[in-house]
Every structure is written in C-alpha cells, then in structure tokens.
Amino acid sequence: MPESTAYTHHQISAALNRAVEDISDAASLPEEGTIDALNLLVNAAIHYLEHPDDGLAQVVEAGYDATPDEVIGWISS
C-alpha cells in the first residue's frame, strides 16, 4: 500500500475535474445528463471533504444557482 499523502483542496479539485474532462472527451459524452452527473459528483466530493455532515441539498445550495430538484432533473434528462 502506498504511503499516505496529503493533498490540497486545489489538487483534489483539479484531479477530479481533469478526470471528468478526460472521460468526457474520450467517450464524447453529452453535456447534459452524464457530464452534469459527473460534475455534481466532483462538487459533492469536494464539499463533503470540507462539510462531512452535509447532504446533497447543501452541495447544490453552495455551488449551484438552482434547486436540488432542478440539478437532479439535468441528470435525469
């Protein structure tokens, strides 16, 4: 098992966002739906690191100009 390493908020965010971009490009994913879901995953992961007791509603409230139902609607479309 590799040695434990600490990463900054910026490093974690950059790595997750790069992964989304690389996956999106490789698979030619549509912006609406799949990419929305991957971006929400990134935002939730970062938010949960800083606020482990929050839920998805707090993630959306902190990072989107939309309601949780609207954001989930983007993913479900």
N, C-alpha and C positions, 0 to 999 in steps of 0.2 A: 504494500500500500504506500502511495506517495506521502511524503512529509506534508504536514498541514501548512497551508499557506494562507495568509490574509490578503484579501483584495479590497480595493477601494470601491465605493459606490459607483464611481465613474467607470472603473474597469469592468465591473459586473454588468452594468448597463450597456456599455459598449460591446461586450462579448455577446450578450443576449440579442441586442439589436443587429449585430453582424450576422449572427446565426439565422435570424428571421430573414434578413436580406438575402443571404446565400441560398437558403432553402427556397425562398420565393423565386429568385432568379433561376435556379436550377430546375424548378418544377413549373415555371411560368404560371404561378398561382394568381388567381384573380384578386384584385384589391379588396373587393367587398366580400365578406364572408370569411374565407380562410385567413387572409392577411389580418383582418380585423381581430380574429380569434388569437392569432399569434402575437399581435401587438398587445392585446389585453393580457395575455399570459405574461409577457415581459413586464408590463406595468404592474401587474399583481405581484409578481415575484419580487420586484424591487420594493414595492410598497410594504409587502409582508415582512421583508427583512427589517425595515425601519419601524413597522407597526404590527407586530405579530398577533395582536388581539383583534385587529380589524377584519372586516369581511369584504366581499366583493363590492357591496354598495359604497363603502368608504373608498375603495380603489377608484371607482368610477367618479365619485364626488370630487376626489383630489386631482384627477387627471383628465377629465372629460367635461365638455360643455354639453352634457346630455344626461338623461336619467339612466339608471341601470337597465330598465326595460328597453330603452332605445338602443343601448350598446349591445345587449343580447340580441335584439332584433337585427342588427347589422350582421351578426354572426350567423343567425338562423336563416338569413335570406338566401 
